[in-house]
Amino acid sequence: MSVTSIDALSSHILDNPAWAALTGPHARFAERHGRAVRYQQDVAPFHALSDEDDPRAWADLAALVGPGGTAAVQGVTEAAAGWEVVRTGHGVQLVDTSLRAEHDPGAVRLGPDDVPEILDLIARTEPGPYLPRTVELGTYLGIRHQGRLIALAGERLHPPGWTEISAVCTDPAHRGRGLATRLVRAVAAGVRERGERPFLHAAATNTNAIRLYESIGFTVRRHTAFSLVQHTGVAALEETA
């Protein structure tokens, strides 16, 4: 499937996946104020606006985070009045177009009791943000060696009909053995069984990961940005009423 046909099918969902997830399958994890929403703060660090060009959405986000509060939003590189962009990272969004998904007998399901070990592996490999309750967002699978967790992948954002594969990481001492690929395929198998389609994000600078994902059947759908914005003042609400 071409990138053009992917866009035609899914741009209304995957262009704002956190909003679609938090107002849909992940609503139980949501804290919402009008046109702004975020994950509970020990679940995931992401916020979303119904429309980044709507001043009312930014006013609602200000009410949600409070004076001086920060928000991590996708697709925003310029903030509205009363906000400033603290930092921005660029990435790519990839979707499954020809991935071979298959269960892995060596993969184990991880849960709340495994969180300390998961957080240790995340700290050593830095695949992206992972919080104490992230494990509740979906299925997380791991591979162990001599009882120690050495590789991880799981489900994060969940827009209707789609599931993001995230936290893909391998202990540096065990890289080069295809463990990450095995886990991506195994997580994808569970996603497919629900009648959904996998997608994922990678930092634009992580060219090795992007090449790996493309080699196993993902296609770059779009380039995107993730920004941390801070509320610096009170927006003029008369204009947004």
C-alpha positions as CSV (number, residue, x, y, z in Angstrom):
1,M,0.0,0.0,0.0
2,S,1.4,3.4,-0.9
3,V,1.8,6.3,1.5
4,T,-0.8,8.2,-0.5
5,S,-3.5,5.5,0.0
6,I,-2.6,5.3,3.7
7,D,-3.2,9.0,4.1
8,A,-6.5,8.7,2.3
9,L,-7.6,6.0,4.7
10,S,-6.4,7.2,8.0
11,S,-5.3,10.9,8.2
12,H,-8.3,11.8,10.4
13,I,-7.2,9.3,13.1
14,L,-3.4,9.1,12.9
15,D,-2.7,12.8,12.5
16,N,-3.9,13.3,16.1
17,P,-3.6,9.8,17.6
18,A,-3.5,10.9,21.3
19,W,-6.7,12.8,21.0
20,A,-8.3,9.9,19.2
21,A,-7.1,7.4,21.9
22,L,-8.1,9.5,24.9
23,T,-11.5,10.3,23.5
24,G,-12.0,6.7,22.5
25,P,-10.5,3.4,23.7
26,H,-8.3,5.1,26.3
27,A,-10.9,7.4,27.8
28,R,-10.6,5.6,31.2
29,F,-7.0,7.1,31.4
30,A,-8.1,10.6,30.4
31,E,-8.2,13.9,32.3
32,R,-10.2,16.3,30.1
33,H,-11.1,19.9,30.0
34,G,-13.3,20.7,27.0
35,R,-11.1,20.6,23.9
36,A,-8.0,19.5,25.7
37,V,-7.1,16.2,27.2
38,R,-4.2,14.4,28.8
39,Y,-3.3,11.0,30.1
40,Q,-3.3,10.6,33.9
41,Q,0.1,11.7,34.9
42,D,1.5,8.4,36.1
43,V,0.3,6.6,32.9
44,A,1.8,8.6,30.0
45,P,3.1,12.2,29.5
46,F,1.0,13.1,26.5
47,H,-1.5,15.8,26.0
48,A,-3.7,16.5,23.0
49,L,-5.9,19.3,21.5
50,S,-9.0,18.8,19.5
51,D,-7.6,21.3,17.0
52,E,-4.2,23.0,17.4
53,D,-5.5,26.0,15.4
54,D,-8.4,26.6,17.8
55,P,-7.7,29.2,20.5
56,R,-10.4,27.7,22.6
57,A,-8.5,24.4,22.7
58,W,-5.4,26.2,24.0
59,A,-7.5,28.0,26.6
60,D,-8.9,24.6,27.7
61,L,-5.3,23.2,27.8
62,A,-4.3,26.1,30.1
63,A,-7.1,25.3,32.4
64,L,-6.1,21.6,32.4
65,V,-2.4,22.2,33.2
66,G,-2.7,25.4,35.3
67,P,-0.4,28.5,35.4
68,G,3.2,27.6,34.5
69,G,2.2,24.0,33.6
70,T,3.7,22.1,30.7
71,A,2.2,19.9,28.1
72,A,3.7,17.4,25.6
73,V,1.8,17.7,22.3
74,Q,2.3,16.2,18.9
75,G,2.2,18.2,15.7
76,V,2.7,21.6,17.3
77,T,5.8,23.7,16.5
78,E,4.3,27.1,17.2
79,A,2.3,27.7,20.4
80,A,-0.7,30.0,20.9
81,A,-0.7,33.3,22.8
82,G,0.1,32.7,26.5
83,W,2.4,29.7,25.7
84,E,6.0,29.1,24.7
85,V,7.6,26.1,23.1
86,V,10.3,24.8,25.5
87,R,11.7,22.2,23.1
88,T,10.8,20.3,20.0
89,G,11.8,16.9,18.7
90,H,11.2,15.7,15.2
91,G,10.0,12.2,14.3
92,V,8.4,9.9,11.8
93,Q,5.2,7.9,12.1
94,L,5.2,4.5,10.4
95,V,2.3,2.1,9.7
96,D,2.2,-1.6,9.1
97,T,1.9,-2.3,5.4
98,S,3.5,-5.7,5.0
99,L,4.7,-6.8,8.5
100,R,4.7,-10.6,9.2
101,A,3.1,-10.8,12.6
102,E,3.6,-13.9,14.7
103,H,3.4,-15.0,18.3
104,D,6.7,-15.8,20.0
105,P,6.9,-18.7,22.5
106,G,9.9,-17.0,24.1
107,A,8.0,-13.8,24.9
108,V,6.4,-13.4,28.3
109,R,3.5,-11.1,29.2
110,L,4.6,-8.3,31.6
111,G,2.4,-6.7,34.3
112,P,2.5,-4.3,37.2
113,D,4.8,-6.6,39.2
114,D,7.4,-6.2,36.5
115,V,7.4,-2.4,36.4
116,P,10.6,-1.9,38.5
117,E,12.5,-4.1,36.0
118,I,10.9,-2.5,33.0
119,L,11.8,1.0,34.3
120,D,15.4,-0.2,34.8
121,L,15.6,-1.4,31.2
122,I,14.0,1.8,29.9
123,A,16.5,3.9,31.9
124,R,19.4,2.0,30.3
125,T,18.2,2.0,26.7
126,E,16.1,5.2,26.5
127,P,13.5,4.2,23.9
128,G,11.1,7.0,25.1
129,P,9.0,7.9,28.0
130,Y,7.6,5.1,30.2
131,L,5.9,5.7,33.6
132,P,4.8,3.5,36.4
133,R,1.3,2.8,34.9
134,T,2.2,2.7,31.2
135,V,2.0,-1.0,31.4
136,E,-1.8,-0.7,31.8
137,L,-2.2,0.8,28.3
138,G,-2.0,-2.6,26.6
139,T,-0.1,-5.8,26.2
140,Y,3.7,-5.5,27.0
141,L,5.9,-8.5,26.2
142,G,9.4,-9.2,27.2
143,I,12.3,-11.6,26.7
144,R,14.3,-12.8,29.7
145,H,17.8,-14.3,29.9
146,Q,18.7,-16.2,33.0
147,G,15.7,-14.6,34.6
148,R,16.6,-11.0,33.7
149,L,14.5,-8.8,31.4
150,I,16.7,-8.1,28.3
151,A,14.1,-6.9,25.7
152,L,10.7,-5.2,25.7
153,A,8.0,-4.0,23.4
154,G,4.3,-3.2,24.0
155,E,1.2,-1.2,23.2
156,R,0.8,2.5,23.9
157,L,-1.6,4.9,22.0
158,H,-4.8,3.3,20.9
159,P,-6.8,5.3,18.4
160,P,-9.9,3.4,17.1
161,G,-8.8,0.7,14.8
162,W,-5.1,1.2,15.4
163,T,-2.5,0.4,18.1
164,E,0.9,2.0,18.5
165,I,3.8,-0.3,19.2
166,S,6.1,1.4,21.7
167,A,9.0,1.0,24.2
168,V,10.9,-1.2,21.8
169,C,14.3,-1.8,23.4
170,T,17.0,-4.3,24.0
171,D,19.7,-4.5,26.6
172,P,23.0,-3.4,24.9
173,A,24.7,-6.6,25.9
174,H,22.1,-8.6,23.9
175,R,21.7,-6.5,20.7
176,G,22.2,-8.0,17.3
177,R,20.1,-11.1,18.0
178,G,16.8,-9.9,16.5
179,L,15.1,-9.7,19.9
180,A,13.4,-6.4,19.1
181,T,12.1,-7.7,15.8
182,R,10.7,-10.8,17.5
183,L,8.8,-8.7,20.0
184,V,7.5,-6.2,17.4
185,R,6.1,-9.2,15.4
186,A,4.6,-10.7,18.6
187,V,2.9,-7.5,19.8
188,A,1.6,-7.0,16.3
189,A,0.1,-10.5,16.3
190,G,-2.1,-9.5,19.2
191,V,-3.0,-6.2,17.6
192,R,-4.0,-8.0,14.4
193,E,-6.1,-10.5,16.2
194,R,-8.3,-7.7,17.5
195,G,-8.9,-6.6,13.9
196,E,-6.6,-3.5,14.4
197,R,-3.5,-2.3,12.6
198,P,-0.1,-1.5,14.2
199,F,1.7,1.8,13.8
200,L,4.7,3.3,15.6
201,H,6.8,6.4,16.0
202,A,10.6,6.9,15.9
203,A,12.8,9.9,16.3
204,A,13.8,11.3,13.0
205,T,17.5,11.0,14.0
206,N,17.2,7.3,14.8
207,T,17.9,6.2,11.3
208,N,18.9,2.7,12.4
209,A,15.5,2.0,13.9
210,I,13.7,3.5,11.0
211,R,15.6,1.3,8.6
212,L,14.8,-1.7,10.7
213,Y,11.1,-1.0,10.8
214,E,11.0,-0.4,7.1
215,S,12.8,-3.7,6.5
216,I,10.2,-5.7,8.4
217,G,7.2,-4.2,6.8
218,F,6.4,-0.7,8.1
219,T,6.1,2.3,5.8
220,V,6.8,5.9,6.8
221,R,3.4,7.7,6.7
222,R,4.3,11.2,7.8
223,H,6.9,13.3,9.5
224,T,5.8,14.9,12.7
225,A,7.0,16.9,15.7
226,F,6.6,16.4,19.5
227,S,6.8,19.6,21.5
228,L,6.9,20.5,25.2
229,V,5.0,23.7,25.7
230,Q,4.6,25.8,28.8
231,H,1.8,28.0,29.9
232,T,3.2,31.5,30.5
233,G,0.2,33.6,31.0
234,V,-3.6,34.0,30.7
235,A,-4.8,34.0,27.1
236,A,-7.4,36.5,26.1
237,L,-10.5,34.5,26.7
238,E,-12.9,37.1,25.2
239,E,-11.7,36.0,21.8
240,T,-12.4,32.3,22.5
241,A,-15.8,32.5,24.1
